[in-house]
Amino acid sequence: MPERKPGFTTRMLTTPYVKKDPFNALHMPVYETVAYDFETAEDIAAAFQDRKPAHAYSRSTNPSVEHLESKIIYATGARAALALSSGMAAIANAILALVKPGENILSSPNLFGHTYGLFSKTLHELGIETRFCKLLDPAGLKKYIDENTRLIFFETVTNPQLEVVNIAELVKLARKHKILVMADSTLTPINVFSAKAFGVDVEIMSSTKFISGGATSVGGIIVDTGINDWSTLPILSAYHEKKGEMAFIAKLRKEIFRHLGSCMSPRTAQLQSMGLDILALRVERSFTNCLKLAEFLGDHPVIKKVSYPGMPGSEYYELSKKQFNGVPGTILCFDLSSVETCFAFMNKLRIIRRATNMNDNKSLIIHPWSTIYSEYTESLRLKMEVRETMLRLSVGIEDIDDLTADLEQALK
Ligand SMILES: *Cc1c(COP(=O)(O)O)cnc(C)c1O
């Protein structure tokens, strides 16, 4: 009989340590240390020459960070995972490991604001071009692809537009043209979305959001899903010769990640390991709250428009069920009549906090037009489908009656 695979939360609570803890600590301790002592000169030489895996210096690897990576691998069934200092570090490192100057990537312009900045400014200045296009229409993408196109980057649910691409179609197109697919799955946590099941080559996420366990720490994760054996990508050929299917993660660890100093702190790794233990519980509660608030707002006479892809009636409802087990994150957006009404409404809220960030245990609201996107011209904001009447609500785990009462009194 095949052995039964434990469920997500059980796996998070039973992920084995790489090495037995000398005190049998039940929580992986915070290994706040820079370097590690070796018994002999031969041992330290073997570690540096990759002949005997060992921690040597915490910018490269650290036991607490390694444990978080083990949990991500156990959670996702991935080949390898790398924890980094932030979600932005994860995106930048992953792309720099796979794309060279002179090459290009495809992405929707509807992106997390700083990812848009990374693509349109920083990577652009480094000679990597982003071809902004409509990923919602995979059939129309062919004209953007040439021999220098390396990958398609997409967000599982775009923020704040809350669009959902058809991942299976995108992957099919990418396979046909021999290009990679990289997903930013920040909004759809690993207990509801499997990038590997959809054939995505590389998954990145900002662990600052759901994984941190309630906005405790900034971090990011790169996941090699195991879909690609990395045998055909010229940029990885030297690593493929030495490390086989570990080529992508090896290039990150030996070059980009190490040289850019993008490491996660051991303290953050412990907080985020604990965040994973109760991830499924928090997601379930936020989701139930989010759905109820979407219904409540949808029925409210002063609300012009509510979007939440998990809501029956959303154009993305069926796709959300297929791709995210019906849980397309816990962010919803709605429109009031003007900027002034948005501000007045926000100022009346007592429980929901005025803050950026998402997937905290606390519910957070922001007016994207005047904050996250305020650096961009009006026409660009409109092109990105950010409206001045739009509010973004990240729904937390408070008691639902208190959240509805808070919205109700602020809408009066
Ligand atoms: C927050 C976020 C990021 C960036 O993550 P940081 O941890 O803040 O660097 C990237 N993508 C999405 C979708 C995000 O929400």
The ligand as a Gaussian input file, in Angstrom:
#p B3LYP/6-31G(d) Opt

LIG

0 1
 C        4.860000      42.519000      -1.769000
 C        4.981000      41.904000      -3.094000
 C        6.218000      41.765000      -3.714000
 C        7.497000      42.273000      -3.101000
 O        7.776000      41.641000      -1.900000
 P        8.682000      42.320000      -0.747000
 O        8.800000      41.216000       0.254000
 O        7.943000      43.515000      -0.251000
 O        9.979000      42.680000      -1.374000
 C        6.258000      41.161000      -4.957000
 N        5.144000      40.723000      -5.559000
 C        3.925000      40.848000      -4.993000
 C        2.740000      40.333000      -5.712000
 C        3.803000      41.437000      -3.748000
 O        2.607000      41.564000      -3.191000

